[in-house]
Amino acid sequence: MPGFTTLQQRQQQLIRKALNGGIWIAANSAAAPTSLTTGATSDPAALPVGYTDVGYITKDDGASWSRDMDTSDTTSWGAFEPTRRDITSDVTNLKFTMQETKKTSLELYYGVDLGAVVPDITTGEVAFNQATSNVTIYRRFFAIMADGVGADAVYIGRFCPRMSVTTVDDQAWTDGSELQYPVTGTAFVDPTLGYSVRHFFGGPGWKAQLEAAGFDDGS
């Protein structure tokens, strides 16, 4: 009989960590990214025009994804478990905390569009009103994480073509920590693209381990 370890198919090199990363946003009218990497070297591809980096985000939380699924069960006489289960809701959320005070973080946190706001020509002061009506602003969100460097680099991306900020957490003004802008975005299905989340996996390290990851490398 084979030993237990011979039955196992464990591959340490496939364990991934998000050692670096970022989140980019764009207007809902911006082009959707078609790829994460480019060329034979699988380097990161340039982002479409109009995408802006939200900047530094807190290290402990990073980009925190959640997926909430609801189901509806059908029960039958004489059956001790549901005889049918249907998924009725599948919602993806992205939570992150921005550390830079700038136009992008202010727009996301306060639910406004500051495109028409002009700083005072003399003082440079910027002022705007917090939203007073329930106007939902949809944007494109593209989050990318990196594991490894050089030839070992693996990039994993999630693109949400129609996401809106649905929750903001408290903001503390203290001398003990930086000013933070914690938000949670909810992904919705884009009516044109037909999806709410698109997943990308790439990079030279990923390319080198396609077979190990269970994909046909085409060779």
ZIFENUR-V355992 format. One record per residue. N is the residue number from 0. RES is the residue in three letters. OMEGA is omega as a letter, one per 30 degrees, with the letter a starting at -180 (999 if undefined). Layout:
n=N res=RES omega=OMEGA
n=N res=RES omega=OMEGA
//
This chain:
n=0 res=MET omega=l
n=1 res=PRO omega=l
n=2 res=GLY omega=a
n=3 res=PHE omega=a
n=4 res=THR omega=l
n=5 res=THR omega=l
n=6 res=LEU omega=a
n=7 res=GLN omega=l
n=8 res=GLN omega=a
n=9 res=ARG omega=a
n=10 res=GLN omega=a
n=11 res=GLN omega=a
n=12 res=GLN omega=a
n=13 res=LEU omega=l
n=14 res=ILE omega=a
n=15 res=ARG omega=l
n=16 res=LYS omega=l
n=17 res=ALA omega=a
n=18 res=LEU omega=l
n=19 res=ASN omega=l
n=20 res=GLY omega=l
n=21 res=GLY omega=l
n=22 res=ILE omega=l
n=23 res=TRP omega=l
n=24 res=ILE omega=l
n=25 res=ALA omega=l
n=26 res=ALA omega=a
n=27 res=ASN omega=a
n=28 res=SER omega=a
n=29 res=ALA omega=l
n=30 res=ALA omega=l
n=31 res=ALA omega=l
n=32 res=PRO omega=a
n=33 res=THR omega=l
n=34 res=SER omega=l
n=35 res=LEU omega=a
n=36 res=THR omega=a
n=37 res=THR omega=l
n=38 res=GLY omega=a
n=39 res=ALA omega=l
n=40 res=THR omega=l
n=41 res=SER omega=l
n=42 res=ASP omega=l
n=43 res=PRO omega=l
n=44 res=ALA omega=l
n=45 res=ALA omega=l
n=46 res=LEU omega=l
n=47 res=PRO omega=a
n=48 res=VAL omega=l
n=49 res=GLY omega=a
n=50 res=TYR omega=a
n=51 res=THR omega=l
n=52 res=ASP omega=l
n=53 res=VAL omega=l
n=54 res=GLY omega=l
n=55 res=TYR omega=l
n=56 res=ILE omega=a
n=57 res=THR omega=a
n=58 res=LYS omega=a
n=59 res=ASP omega=a
n=60 res=ASP omega=a
n=61 res=GLY omega=l
n=62 res=ALA omega=a
n=63 res=SER omega=a
n=64 res=TRP omega=l
n=65 res=SER omega=a
n=66 res=ARG omega=a
n=67 res=ASP omega=a
n=68 res=MET omega=l
n=69 res=ASP omega=l
n=70 res=THR omega=l
n=71 res=SER omega=a
n=72 res=ASP omega=l
n=73 res=THR omega=l
n=74 res=THR omega=a
n=75 res=SER omega=a
n=76 res=TRP omega=l
n=77 res=GLY omega=l
n=78 res=ALA omega=a
n=79 res=PHE omega=l
n=80 res=GLU omega=a
n=81 res=PRO omega=l
n=82 res=THR omega=l
n=83 res=ARG omega=l
n=84 res=ARG omega=a
n=85 res=ASP omega=l
n=86 res=ILE omega=a
n=87 res=THR omega=a
n=88 res=SER omega=l
n=89 res=ASP omega=a
n=90 res=VAL omega=l
n=91 res=THR omega=l
n=92 res=ASN omega=l
n=93 res=LEU omega=a
n=94 res=LYS omega=l
n=95 res=PHE omega=a
n=96 res=THR omega=a
n=97 res=MET omega=a
n=98 res=GLN omega=a
n=99 res=GLU omega=l
n=100 res=THR omega=a
n=101 res=LYS omega=a
n=102 res=LYS omega=a
n=103 res=THR omega=a
n=104 res=SER omega=l
n=105 res=LEU omega=l
n=106 res=GLU omega=a
n=107 res=LEU omega=a
n=108 res=TYR omega=a
n=109 res=TYR omega=l
n=110 res=GLY omega=a
n=111 res=VAL omega=l
n=112 res=ASP omega=a
n=113 res=LEU omega=a
n=114 res=GLY omega=a
n=115 res=ALA omega=a
n=116 res=VAL omega=a
n=117 res=VAL omega=l
n=118 res=PRO omega=l
n=119 res=ASP omega=a
n=120 res=ILE omega=a
n=121 res=THR omega=a
n=122 res=THR omega=a
n=123 res=GLY omega=a
n=124 res=GLU omega=l
n=125 res=VAL omega=l
n=126 res=ALA omega=l
n=127 res=PHE omega=l
n=128 res=ASN omega=l
n=129 res=GLN omega=a
n=130 res=ALA omega=l
n=131 res=THR omega=l
n=132 res=SER omega=a
n=133 res=ASN omega=l
n=134 res=VAL omega=a
n=135 res=THR omega=l
n=136 res=ILE omega=l
n=137 res=TYR omega=l
n=138 res=ARG omega=l
n=139 res=ARG omega=l
n=140 res=PHE omega=l
n=141 res=PHE omega=l
n=142 res=ALA omega=a
n=143 res=ILE omega=l
n=144 res=MET omega=a
n=145 res=ALA omega=l
n=146 res=ASP omega=a
n=147 res=GLY omega=a
n=148 res=VAL omega=l
n=149 res=GLY omega=a
n=150 res=ALA omega=l
n=151 res=ASP omega=a
n=152 res=ALA omega=l
n=153 res=VAL omega=l
n=154 res=TYR omega=l
n=155 res=ILE omega=a
n=156 res=GLY omega=l
n=157 res=ARG omega=a
n=158 res=PHE omega=l
n=159 res=CYS omega=a
n=160 res=PRO omega=a
n=161 res=ARG omega=a
n=162 res=MET omega=l
n=163 res=SER omega=l
n=164 res=VAL omega=a
n=165 res=THR omega=l
n=166 res=THR omega=l
n=167 res=VAL omega=l
n=168 res=ASP omega=a
n=169 res=ASP omega=l
n=170 res=GLN omega=a
n=171 res=ALA omega=l
n=172 res=TRP omega=a
n=173 res=THR omega=l
n=174 res=ASP omega=a
n=175 res=GLY omega=a
n=176 res=SER omega=l
n=177 res=GLU omega=l
n=178 res=LEU omega=a
n=179 res=GLN omega=l
n=180 res=TYR omega=a
n=181 res=PRO omega=a
n=182 res=VAL omega=l
n=183 res=THR omega=l
n=184 res=GLY omega=l
n=185 res=THR omega=a
n=186 res=ALA omega=l
n=187 res=PHE omega=l
n=188 res=VAL omega=l
n=189 res=ASP omega=a
n=190 res=PRO omega=a
n=191 res=THR omega=a
n=192 res=LEU omega=l
n=193 res=GLY omega=l
n=194 res=TYR omega=l
n=195 res=SER omega=a
n=196 res=VAL omega=l
n=197 res=ARG omega=a
n=198 res=HIS omega=l
n=199 res=PHE omega=l
n=200 res=PHE omega=a
n=201 res=GLY omega=a
n=202 res=GLY omega=a
n=203 res=PRO omega=l
n=204 res=GLY omega=l
n=205 res=TRP omega=l
n=206 res=LYS omega=a
n=207 res=ALA omega=a
n=208 res=GLN omega=a
n=209 res=LEU omega=a
n=210 res=GLU omega=l
n=211 res=ALA omega=a
n=212 res=ALA omega=l
n=213 res=GLY omega=a
n=214 res=PHE omega=l
n=215 res=ASP omega=a
n=216 res=ASP omega=l
n=217 res=GLY omega=a
n=218 res=SER omega=999
//
